Amino acid sequence: MLQYNHFQIVRMTPDELRNDCSTLAIRYSFYETPFGKIVIAATEKGICYLGFEYKEGDVVQEMKNLYPAATFSEKKDDMQEKALAFFDEKQTPPEPIPLQIKGTAFQMQVWEALLHVPMGEVSNYGNISIQVGHPNAFRAVGSAVGDNPVSLLIPCHRIITASGAIGQYHWGSERKAAIIEWEKQTINK
């Protein structure tokens, strides 16, 4: 388990992954943020999804595609509320918030490396590929960054191109630029 940046990755067990996650009960709720409406979803062990709504219902379908056989209920819980601390620079969680996610071993390496990019700073795909021990795998790193199931909490938005351009973002480049700028201003307060 990695603890950094107030989040802790907890890998799903083989039993939880079996049969397309059929044993998981996932609660989700919608929240308004400075960057648009998000859905945050949690299992009993941790946050398993955070995404922006771009068309009504699309983000929920995307979440359900990630965990096809899980049971879903729209219900707020304490873990989701704790995850909202990301938007409150005055509030630091007393203990790391668990992120229970599924991914390949390589994706987990990349996502853990992303947790080390400090708020208000950026890195690039090449730097992350070096960090995970695969210096020529920057395209694979880009794919793993794009597959991050808990946007914002695992800060995929902090990864830009080597040229310094904002680059792609699952939720839109304009939103990515706005989040990066907001983080810089938050750190400098």
N, CA, C and O of each residue as an XYZ file, in Angstrom:
756
protein
N       0.847     -1.190      0.000
C       0.000      0.000      0.000
C       0.883      1.241      0.000
O       1.859      1.325      0.746
N       0.537      2.170     -0.821
C       1.311      3.400     -0.935
C       0.547      4.529     -0.283
O      -0.643      4.706     -0.545
N       1.211      5.292      0.560
C       0.575      6.443      1.190
C       1.322      7.692      0.774
O       2.495      7.864      1.103
N       0.649      8.552      0.059
C       1.235      9.811     -0.348
C       0.108     10.723     -0.772
O      -0.917     10.263     -1.275
N       0.293     12.003     -0.573
C      -0.681     12.952     -1.078
C      -2.074     12.703     -0.506
O      -3.071     13.037     -1.146
N      -2.154     12.130      0.670
C      -3.397     11.885      1.394
C      -4.252     10.777      0.794
O      -5.415     10.627      1.169
N      -3.691      9.992     -0.137
C      -4.429      8.879     -0.718
C      -3.584      7.624     -0.645
O      -2.355      7.690     -0.682
N      -4.238      6.490     -0.543
C      -3.563      5.210     -0.381
C      -4.200      4.226     -1.353
O      -5.401      3.969     -1.269
N      -3.420      3.676     -2.269
C      -3.951      2.697     -3.216
C      -4.070      1.347     -2.528
O      -3.116      0.839     -1.938
N      -5.262      0.785     -2.620
C      -5.553     -0.548     -2.093
C      -5.989     -1.374     -3.295
O      -7.051     -1.131     -3.870
N      -5.182     -2.336     -3.668
C      -5.511     -3.150     -4.843
C      -6.683     -4.074     -4.543
O      -6.841     -4.575     -3.430
N      -7.491     -4.280     -5.563
C      -8.585     -5.246     -5.423
C      -7.997     -6.644     -5.361
O      -6.999     -6.940     -6.019
N      -8.616     -7.491     -4.573
C      -8.150     -8.865     -4.427
C      -8.635     -9.706     -5.607
O      -9.567     -9.308     -6.306
N      -8.011    -10.864     -5.835
C      -8.500    -11.751     -6.896
C      -9.986    -12.117     -6.717
O     -10.721    -12.229     -7.699
N     -10.416    -12.299     -5.476
C     -11.837    -12.603     -5.244
C     -12.731    -11.438     -5.664
O     -13.802    -11.650     -6.233
N     -12.294    -10.212     -5.387
C     -13.093     -9.036     -5.765
C     -13.123     -8.831     -7.281
O     -14.098     -8.311     -7.824
N     -12.052     -9.242     -7.957
C     -11.971     -9.085     -9.404
C     -12.688    -10.194    -10.168
O     -13.047    -10.029    -11.334
N     -12.889    -11.314     -9.503
C     -13.495    -12.474    -10.151
C     -14.886    -12.137    -10.694
O     -15.623    -11.357    -10.091
N     -15.228    -12.717    -11.809
C     -16.553    -12.560    -12.437
C     -16.927    -11.093    -12.634
O     -18.035    -10.679    -12.293
N     -16.003    -10.311    -13.183
C     -16.256     -8.892    -13.476
C     -16.698     -8.093    -12.255
O     -17.546     -7.205    -12.351
N     -16.109     -8.424    -11.103
C     -16.360     -7.691     -9.847
C     -17.777     -7.926     -9.312
O     -18.381     -7.019     -8.739
N     -18.293     -9.106     -9.493
C     -19.670     -9.410     -9.082
C     -19.892     -9.341     -7.573
O     -21.033     -9.228     -7.127
N     -18.828     -9.407     -6.784
C     -18.999     -9.357     -5.327
C     -18.981     -7.930     -4.779
O     -19.217     -7.722     -3.588
N     -18.705     -6.949     -5.634
C     -18.595     -5.575     -5.157
C     -19.958     -4.886     -5.077
O     -20.785     -4.989     -5.984
N     -20.160     -4.189     -3.978
C     -21.307     -3.289     -3.831
C     -20.737     -1.875     -3.886
O     -19.932     -1.491     -3.037
N     -21.153     -1.113     -4.874
C     -20.600      0.224     -5.111
C     -21.684      1.266     -4.908
O     -22.764      1.194     -5.494
N     -21.365      2.249     -4.052
C     -22.253      3.389     -3.815
C     -21.671      4.583     -4.549
O     -20.456      4.784     -4.555
N     -22.536      5.377     -5.167
C     -22.042      6.547     -5.884
C     -22.975      7.730     -5.666
O     -24.167      7.575     -5.402
N     -22.389      8.918     -5.786
C     -23.152     10.159     -5.644
C     -22.546     11.224     -6.542
O     -21.384     11.149     -6.942
N     -23.370     12.216     -6.845
C     -22.943     13.351     -7.665
C     -22.631     14.544     -6.768
O     -23.282     14.766     -5.747
N     -21.623     15.300     -7.174
C     -21.214     16.490     -6.429
C     -20.856     17.584     -7.425
O     -20.339     17.307     -8.507
N     -21.136     18.826     -7.049
C     -20.705     19.969     -7.839
C     -19.305     20.366     -7.377
O     -19.018     20.392     -6.180
N     -18.439     20.674     -8.343
C     -17.074     21.104     -8.041
C     -16.785     22.374     -8.848
O     -17.577     22.748     -9.713
N     -15.678     23.027     -8.577
C     -15.317     24.199     -9.383
C     -15.095     23.867    -10.868
O     -15.046     24.771    -11.702
N     -14.962     22.581    -11.195
C     -14.656     22.159    -12.559
C     -15.792     21.395    -13.219
O     -15.617     20.828    -14.297
N     -16.943     21.375    -12.584
C     -18.086     20.667    -13.135
C     -18.572     19.571    -12.205
O     -17.983     19.305    -11.158
N     -19.646     18.953    -12.610
C     -20.263     17.902    -11.816
C     -19.445     16.618    -11.912
O     -19.023     16.214    -12.995
N     -19.230     15.986    -10.764
C     -18.496     14.720    -10.727
C     -19.365     13.650    -10.084
O     -20.337     13.937     -9.386
N     -18.982     12.416    -10.344
C     -19.536     11.298     -9.601
C     -18.365     10.666     -8.857
O     -17.292     10.451     -9.421
N     -18.593     10.377     -7.587
C     -17.609      9.667     -6.767
C     -18.262      8.365     -6.344
O     -19.395      8.355     -5.863
N     -17.540      7.264     -6.528
C     -18.063      5.945     -6.167
C     -17.103      5.268     -5.198
O     -15.889      5.461     -5.255
N     -17.684      4.466     -4.303
C     -16.872      3.787     -3.294
C     -17.396      2.385     -3.028
O     -18.596      2.117     -3.091
N     -16.458      1.509     -2.732
C     -16.776      0.192     -2.193
C     -16.677      0.329     -0.677
O     -16.482      1.434     -0.170
N     -16.807     -0.753      0.034
C     -16.642     -0.645      1.490
C     -15.182     -0.424      1.878
O     -14.900     -0.029      3.009
N     -14.238     -0.677      0.946
C     -12.811     -0.520      1.245
C     -12.197      0.783      0.742
O     -11.109      1.155      1.183
N     -12.875      1.491     -0.179
C     -12.264      2.716     -0.674
C     -12.951      3.284     -1.897
O     -13.884      2.694     -2.441
N     -12.470      4.449     -2.319
C     -12.976      5.111     -3.520
C     -12.536      4.273     -4.718
O     -11.361      3.930     -4.840
N     -13.475      3.947     -5.595
C     -13.137      3.120     -6.756
C     -13.320      3.857     -8.077
O     -12.911      3.356     -9.125
N     -13.934      5.048     -8.039
C     -14.154      5.784     -9.281
C     -14.420      7.244     -8.966
O     -15.106      7.573     -7.998
N     -13.863      8.121     -9.806
C     -14.206      9.539     -9.786
C     -14.106     10.020    -11.224
O     -13.057      9.914    -11.859
N     -15.210     10.549    -11.726
C     -15.224     11.041    -13.096
C     -16.127     12.244    -13.243
O     -17.024     12.466    -12.430
N     -15.887     13.010    -14.274
C     -16.698     14.194    -14.567
C     -17.868     13.813    -15.460
O     -17.738     12.996    -16.373
N     -19.000     14.416    -15.180
C     -20.158     14.204    -16.038
C     -20.041     15.126    -17.239
O     -19.912     16.341    -17.085
N     -20.086     14.557    -18.426
C     -20.038     15.377    -19.627
C     -21.365     15.347    -20.356
O     -21.707     16.321    -21.026
N     -22.121     14.279    -20.255
C     -23.512     14.186    -20.708
C     -24.241     13.394    -19.635
O     -23.686     12.439    -19.090
N     -25.448     13.766    -19.329
C     -26.168     13.097    -18.255
C     -26.188     11.591    -18.477
O     -26.598     11.111    -19.534
N     -25.748     10.865    -17.482
C     -25.755      9.410    -17.523
C     -24.494      8.776    -18.082
O     -24.221      7.609    -17.803
N     -23.706      9.526    -18.877
C     -22.513      8.942    -19.484
C     -21.474      8.524    -18.453
O     -20.879      7.453    -18.571
N     -21.255      9.347    -17.456
C     -20.226      9.043    -16.461
C     -20.633      7.827    -15.631
O     -19.774      7.034    -15.244
N     -21.916      7.670    -15.356
C     -22.379      6.490    -14.621
C     -22.180      5.249    -15.479
O     -21.762      4.208    -14.972
N     -22.474      5.344    -16.770
C     -22.274      4.200    -17.660
C     -20.802      3.837    -17.758
O     -20.450      2.657    -17.780
N     -19.940      4.844    -17.815
C     -18.502      4.583    -17.849
C     -18.059      3.836    -16.590
O     -17.262      2.900    -16.666
N     -18.576      4.252    -15.435
C     -18.256      3.589    -14.180
C     -18.759      2.141    -14.202
O     -18.053      1.229    -13.773
N     -19.965      1.939    -14.696
C     -20.535      0.586    -14.745
C     -19.781     -0.301    -15.737
O     -19.692     -1.512    -15.536
N     -19.244      0.282    -16.794
C     -18.432     -0.492    -17.734
C     -17.142     -0.975    -17.081
O     -16.633     -2.042    -17.424
N     -16.616     -0.199    -16.147
C     -15.389     -0.563    -15.445
C     -15.612     -1.724    -14.471
O     -14.729     -2.557    -14.269
N     -16.795     -1.763    -13.878
C     -17.149     -2.806    -12.905
C     -18.479     -3.448    -13.339
O     -19.498     -3.258    -12.674
N     -18.476     -4.215    -14.459
C     -19.729     -4.608    -15.107
C     -20.699     -5.440    -14.271
O     -21.910     -5.313    -14.449
N     -20.217     -6.269    -13.384
C     -21.129     -7.142    -12.640
C     -21.357     -6.684    -11.196
O     -22.034     -7.366    -10.427
N     -20.802     -5.547    -10.837
C     -20.984     -5.037     -9.466
C     -22.432     -4.597     -9.261
O     -23.179     -4.385    -10.216
N     -22.801     -4.466     -8.001
C     -24.113     -3.933     -7.639
C     -23.935     -2.444     -7.346
O     -23.041     -2.068     -6.587
N     -24.768     -1.600     -7.936
C     -24.644     -0.151     -7.790
C     -25.859      0.427     -7.088
O     -26.992      0.004     -7.319
N     -25.600      1.412     -6.217
C     -26.697      2.167     -5.610
C     -26.270      3.627     -5.500
O     -25.141      3.935     -5.121
N     -27.196      4.514     -5.839
C     -26.900      5.940     -5.725
C     -27.154      6.345     -4.286
O     -28.295      6.496     -3.850
N     -26.049      6.517     -3.558
C     -26.141      6.802     -2.130
C     -24.845      7.459     -1.675
O     -23.756      6.990     -2.007
N     -24.961      8.543     -0.919
C     -23.781      9.224     -0.369
C     -23.239      8.436      0.818
O     -23.981      7.769      1.539
N     -21.923      8.533      1.000
C     -21.315      7.908      2.169
C     -20.141      8.750      2.653
O     -19.726      9.695      1.982
N     -19.614      8.407      3.809
C     -18.516      9.168      4.420
C     -17.252      9.166      3.573
O     -16.540     10.169      3.512
N     -16.974      8.044      2.922
C     -15.753      7.963      2.133
C     -15.813      8.943      0.957
O     -14.819      9.601      0.649
N     -16.947      9.040      0.315
C     -17.103      9.999     -0.783
C     -16.912     11.419     -0.264
O     -16.237     12.236     -0.890
N     -17.510     11.701      0.877
C     -17.395     13.046      1.466
C     -15.937     13.372      1.793
O     -15.497     14.505      1.594
N     -15.192     12.394      2.291
C     -13.779     12.621      2.609
C     -12.975     12.927      1.350
O     -12.038     13.725      1.387
N     -13.341     12.291      0.234
C     -12.628     12.527     -1.021
C     -12.784     13.965     -1.493
O     -11.924     14.480     -2.208
N     -13.871     14.614     -1.101
C     -14.094     16.003     -1.488
C     -13.094     16.954     -0.845
O     -13.023     18.125     -1.218
N     -12.317     16.459      0.122
C     -11.281     17.282      0.745
C     -10.282     17.781     -0.291
O      -9.579     18.762     -0.051
N     -10.213     17.114     -1.444
C      -9.343     17.566     -2.527
C      -9.612     19.029     -2.864
O      -8.685     19.759     -3.214
N     -10.861     19.467     -2.766
C     -11.244     20.818     -3.168
C     -11.144     21.838     -2.044
O     -11.388     23.024     -2.264
N     -10.790     21.396     -0.846
C     -10.731     22.295      0.296
C      -9.298     22.366      0.813
O      -8.848     21.492      1.553
N      -8.586     23.426      0.409
C      -7.177     23.540      0.792
C      -6.966     23.690      2.291
O      -5.846     23.522      2.773
N      -8.024     24.004      3.038
C      -7.894     24.161      4.489
C      -8.096     22.837      5.220
O      -7.818     22.727      6.414
N      -8.578     21.842      4.497
C      -8.913     20.567      5.128
C      -7.938     19.493      4.665
O      -7.827     19.230      3.468
N      -7.246     18.883      5.588
C      -6.378     17.755      5.295
C      -6.951     16.544      6.002
O      -7.188     16.588      7.209
N      -7.178     15.458      5.269
C      -7.723     14.282      5.930
C      -6.797     13.805      7.055
O      -5.578     13.809      6.887
N      -7.354     13.399      8.190
C      -6.514     12.961      9.306
C      -5.732     11.693      8.987
O      -4.690     11.438      9.590
N      -6.226     10.902      8.048
C      -5.522      9.696      7.621
C      -5.729      9.541      6.116
O      -6.685     10.087      5.564
N      -4.845      8.803      5.448
C      -4.988      8.661      4.000
C      -6.347      8.062      3.613
O      -6.876      7.188      4.299
N      -6.884      8.546      2.518
C      -8.146      8.037      1.994
C      -7.819      6.860      1.084
O      -7.022      7.009      0.157
N      -8.416      5.692      1.326
C      -8.117      4.534      0.486
C      -8.778      4.639     -0.882
O      -9.925      5.067     -1.011
N      -8.018      4.236     -1.902
C      -8.509      4.175     -3.270
C      -8.475      2.702     -3.670
O      -7.402      2.157     -3.928
N      -9.625      2.061     -3.722
C      -9.657      0.648     -4.090
C      -9.954      0.554     -5.577
O     -11.087      0.743     -6.018
N      -8.912      0.258     -6.337
C      -9.028      0.285     -7.790
C      -8.508     -1.007     -8.396
O      -7.781     -1.771     -7.761
N      -8.900     -1.229     -9.643
C      -8.382     -2.396    -10.359
C      -7.568     -1.912    -11.542
O      -7.862     -0.878    -12.142
N      -6.541     -2.680    -11.865
C      -5.686     -2.351    -12.994
C      -4.602     -3.394    -13.120
O      -4.432     -4.250    -12.252
N      -3.873     -3.309    -14.215
C      -2.747     -4.220    -14.419
C      -1.610     -3.819    -13.477
O      -1.638     -2.748    -12.872
N      -0.630     -4.681    -13.368
C       0.530     -4.356    -12.527
C       1.211     -3.081    -13.031
O       1.632     -2.244    -12.233
N       1.319     -2.934    -14.357
C       1.946     -1.738    -14.920
C       1.116     -0.490    -14.624
O       1.668      0.541    -14.238
N      -0.194     -0.571    -14.798
C      -1.052      0.576    -14.482
C      -0.896      0.976    -13.025
O      -0.813      2.165    -12.718
N      -0.856      0.016    -12.134
C      -0.696      0.327    -10.702
C       0.625      1.053    -10.458
O       0.674      2.004     -9.677
N       1.690      0.616    -11.116
C       2.986      1.297    -10.975
C       2.868      2.751    -11.404
O       3.348      3.653    -10.717
N       2.228      2.970    -12.543
C       2.086      4.329    -13.066
C       1.232      5.159    -12.116
O       1.598      6.287    -11.787
N       0.095      4.616    -11.670
C      -0.803      5.375    -10.789
C      -0.129      5.696     -9.465
O      -0.330      6.778     -8.914
N       0.673      4.763     -8.947
C       1.410      5.043     -7.713
C       2.439      6.152     -7.948
O       2.640      7.005     -7.083
N       3.088      6.142     -9.112
C       4.049      7.208     -9.434
C       3.349      8.560     -9.531
O       3.910      9.575     -9.117
N       2.135      8.586    -10.070
C       1.396      9.848    -10.181
C       1.120     10.456     -8.813
O       1.070     11.678     -8.675
N       0.942      9.615     -7.808
C       0.689     10.131     -6.458
C       1.866     10.942     -5.921
O       1.712     11.715     -4.975
N       3.035     10.765     -6.524
C       4.232     11.487     -6.071
C       4.438     12.830     -6.761
O       5.377     13.557     -6.436
N       3.568     13.164     -7.709
C       3.664     14.480     -8.357
C       2.938     15.463     -7.439
O       1.717     15.383     -7.301
N       3.661     16.380     -6.817
C       3.051     17.269     -5.827
C       1.989     18.195     -6.424
O       2.057     18.586     -7.590
N       1.016     18.526     -5.592
C      -0.013     19.481     -5.989
C       0.662     20.792     -6.375
O       1.577     21.253     -5.693
N       0.207     21.384     -7.470
C       0.771     22.638     -7.943
C       1.954     22.460     -8.874
O       2.490     23.441     -9.390
N       2.367     21.221     -9.096
C       3.479     20.939    -10.003
C       2.998     20.008    -11.102
O       1.923     19.416    -11.005
N       3.810     19.884    -12.156
C       3.494     18.974    -13.254
C       4.718     18.117    -13.557
O       5.843     18.447    -13.179
N       4.471     17.021    -14.243
C       5.531     16.148    -14.740
C       5.163     15.783    -16.172
O       4.201     16.318    -16.723
N       5.925     14.876    -16.776
C       5.577     14.448    -18.129
C       5.664     12.934    -18.243
O       6.156     12.253    -17.343
N       5.177     12.422    -19.365
C       5.105     10.978    -19.576
C       6.484     10.328    -19.508
O       6.631      9.235    -18.961
N       7.493     10.997    -20.061
C       8.852     10.460    -20.017
C       9.381     10.316    -18.602
O       9.996      9.305    -18.264
N       9.143     11.326    -17.773
C       9.594     11.249    -16.376
C       8.916     10.100    -15.640
O       9.560      9.381    -14.875
N       7.624      9.928    -15.869
C       6.895      8.839    -15.206
C       7.403      7.492    -15.707
O       7.545      6.559    -14.916
N       7.680      7.373    -17.002
C       8.180      6.087    -17.515
C       9.533      5.745    -16.895
O       9.815      4.575    -16.637
N      10.362      6.742    -16.656
C      11.639      6.504    -15.964
C      11.382      6.085    -14.524
O      12.016      5.152    -14.029
N      10.462      6.762    -13.847
C      10.144      6.424    -12.450
C       9.692      4.978    -12.293
O      10.036      4.327    -11.306
N       8.928      4.470    -13.251
C       8.409      3.106    -13.125
C       9.358      2.068    -13.711
O       9.022      0.886    -13.782
N      10.556      2.511    -14.136
C      11.573      1.578    -14.599
C      11.437      1.128    -16.042
O      12.031      0.124    -16.435
N      10.661      1.859    -16.839
C      10.480      1.533    -18.258
C      10.686      2.817    -19.073
O       9.719      3.393    -19.570
N      11.952      3.272    -19.214
C      12.219      4.586    -19.792
C      11.723      4.793    -21.221
O      11.545      5.934    -21.647
N      11.499      3.725    -21.960
C      11.024      3.874    -23.338
C       9.527      3.612    -23.472
O       9.010      3.533    -24.586
N       8.847      3.479    -22.376
C       7.424      3.108    -22.400
C       6.507      4.306    -22.216
O       5.440      4.180    -21.615
N       6.908      5.467    -22.728
C       6.098      6.662    -22.476
C       4.708      6.564    -23.108
O       3.766      7.166    -22.594
N       4.557      5.827    -24.203
C       3.214      5.642    -24.785
C       2.357      4.761    -23.888
O       1.177      5.043    -23.677
N       2.944      3.703    -23.365
C       2.216      2.833    -22.439
C       1.869      3.597    -21.165
O       0.794      3.414    -20.594
N       2.784      4.452    -20.727
C       2.499      5.308    -19.574
C       1.326      6.219    -19.899
O       0.432      6.396    -19.071
N       1.318      6.802    -21.096
C       0.203      7.654    -21.511
C      -1.121      6.918    -21.470
O      -2.130      7.476    -21.040
N      -1.127      5.670    -21.914
C      -2.356      4.863    -21.863
C      -2.790      4.617    -20.420
O      -3.972      4.723    -20.095
N      -1.835      4.289    -19.563
C      -2.161      4.046    -18.149
C      -2.684      5.316    -17.482
O      -3.634      5.269    -16.701
N      -2.057      6.452    -17.794
C      -2.519      7.734    -17.250
C      -3.964      7.971    -17.691
O      -4.798      8.385    -16.886
N      -4.257      7.712    -18.948
C      -5.604      7.905    -19.482
C      -6.635      6.950    -18.909
O      -7.828      7.253    -18.909
N      -6.187      5.795    -18.418
C      -7.102      4.796    -17.845
C      -7.321      4.967    -16.347
O      -7.993      4.141    -15.728
N      -6.777      6.006    -15.761
C      -6.913      6.252    -14.321
C      -8.400      6.301    -13.934
O      -9.141      7.132    -14.458
N      -8.840      5.423    -13.027
C     -10.264      5.391    -12.673
C     -10.688      6.411    -11.616
O     -11.883      6.581    -11.372
N      -9.734      7.087    -10.990
C     -10.088      8.062     -9.949
C      -9.411      9.399    -10.247
O      -8.459      9.805     -9.580
N      -9.936     10.060    -11.264
C      -9.402     11.360    -11.660
C      -9.307     12.278    -10.453
O     -10.051     12.130     -9.484
N      -8.405     13.205    -10.523
C      -8.111     14.185     -9.478
C      -7.401     13.548     -8.291
O      -6.360     14.049     -7.866
N      -7.926     12.471     -7.749
C      -7.331     11.868     -6.551
C      -5.988     11.230     -6.894
O      -5.008     11.419     -6.173
N      -5.941     10.477     -7.990
C      -4.672     10.092     -8.600
C      -4.482     11.145     -9.682
O      -5.220     11.156    -10.667
N      -3.508     12.027     -9.515
C      -3.467     13.266    -10.306
C      -2.951     13.117    -11.737
O      -1.877     13.618    -12.071
N      -3.716     12.432    -12.569
C      -3.336     12.286    -13.974
C      -3.320     13.633    -14.686
O      -2.642     13.802    -15.699
N      -4.075     14.593    -14.147
C      -4.106     15.930    -14.756
C      -2.769     16.661    -14.629
O      -2.551     17.652    -15.325
N      -1.879     16.202    -13.767
C      -0.577     16.849    -13.572
C       0.466     16.384    -14.579
O       1.622     16.801    -14.509
N       0.071     15.524    -15.514
C       1.016     15.021    -16.509
C       0.790     15.757    -17.821
O      -0.294     15.721    -18.403
N       1.851     16.426    -18.267
C       1.792     17.202    -19.514
C       2.815     16.618    -20.499
O       3.532     15.672    -20.170
N       2.873     17.181    -21.687
C       3.834     16.691    -22.675
C       5.236     17.199    -22.346
O       5.404     18.156    -21.591
N       6.235     16.542    -22.926
C       7.628     16.955    -22.704
C       7.880     18.369    -23.212
O       8.771     19.056    -22.715
N       7.098     18.809    -24.201
C       7.266     20.165    -24.748
C       6.663     21.236    -23.839
O       6.873     22.429    -24.054
N       5.909     20.801    -22.816
C       5.266     21.750    -21.921
C       3.814     22.031    -22.268
O       3.140     22.777    -21.557
N       3.326     21.444    -23.350
C       1.914     21.614    -23.720
C       1.026     20.818    -22.752
O       1.434     19.781    -22.230
N      -0.173     21.312    -22.527
C      -1.118     20.648    -21.610
C      -1.387     19.217    -22.039
O      -1.399     18.320    -21.197
N      -1.600     18.985    -23.300
C      -1.842     17.633    -23.798
C      -3.275     17.180    -23.583
O      -4.147     17.957    -23.195
N      -3.485     15.930    -23.840
C      -4.816     15.334    -23.771
C      -5.251     15.111    -22.318
O      -4.433     15.022    -21.403
N      -6.561     15.026    -22.151
C      -7.151     14.702    -20.842
C      -8.515     14.105    -21.128
O      -9.288     14.643    -21.921
N      -8.799     13.008    -20.486
C     -10.074     12.311    -20.697
C     -11.269     13.250    -20.555
O     -12.279     13.074    -21.236
N     -11.165     14.224    -19.695
C     -12.283     15.122    -19.388
C     -12.134     16.478    -20.071
O     -12.860     17.415    -19.738
N     -11.207     16.597    -21.021
C     -11.045     17.828    -21.792
C      -9.808     18.611    -21.378
O      -9.535     18.786    -20.190
N      -9.068     19.075    -22.371
C      -7.825     19.822    -22.117
C      -8.069     21.132    -21.377
O      -7.248     21.539    -20.556
N      -9.201     21.803    -21.662
C      -9.499     23.063    -20.965
C      -9.686     22.822    -19.471
O      -9.212     23.597    -18.640
N     -10.383     21.736    -19.144
C     -10.590     21.402    -17.734
C      -9.251     21.074    -17.076
O      -8.996     21.492    -15.947
N      -8.406     20.335    -17.770
C      -7.085     19.986    -17.247
C      -6.288     21.245    -16.937
O      -5.702     21.360    -15.860
N      -6.263     22.181    -17.866
C      -5.525     23.436    -17.663
C      -6.088     24.202    -16.471
O      -5.334     24.770    -15.681
N      -7.413     24.216    -16.343
C      -8.047     24.930    -15.224
C      -7.689     24.287    -13.889
O      -7.440     24.994    -12.912
N      -7.660     22.962    -13.833
C      -7.322     22.262    -12.586
C      -5.875     22.547    -12.211
O      -5.580     22.823    -11.048
N      -4.970     22.483    -13.183
C      -3.550     22.761    -12.911
C      -3.384     24.184    -12.375
O      -2.664     24.401    -11.401
N      -4.037     25.136    -12.999
C      -3.936     26.530    -12.555
C      -4.521     26.705    -11.157
O      -3.940     27.400    -10.323
N      -5.661     26.079    -10.898
C      -6.302     26.156     -9.577
C      -5.372     25.592     -8.504
O      -5.253     26.161     -7.419
N      -4.713     24.470     -8.811
C      -3.785     23.873     -7.842
C      -2.607     24.811     -7.558
O      -2.198     24.971     -6.408
N      -2.073     25.422     -8.603
C      -0.952     26.365     -8.408
C      -1.375     27.523     -7.514
O      -0.638     27.912     -6.608
N      -2.551     28.071     -7.764
C      -3.046     29.177     -6.944
C      -3.330     28.726     -5.517
O      -3.076     29.472     -4.572
N      -3.856     27.512     -5.350
C      -4.156     26.988     -4.019
C      -2.877     26.832     -3.198
O      -2.843     27.179     -2.018
N      -1.827     26.308     -3.832
C      -0.536     26.110     -3.149
C       0.069     27.455     -2.750
O       0.694     27.563     -1.695
N      -0.110     28.464     -3.570
C       0.509     29.764     -3.329
C      -0.284     30.679     -2.402
O       0.111     31.827     -2.197
N      -1.385     30.203     -1.842
C      -2.190     31.037     -0.917
C      -1.525     31.113      0.434
O      -2.043     31.762      1.342
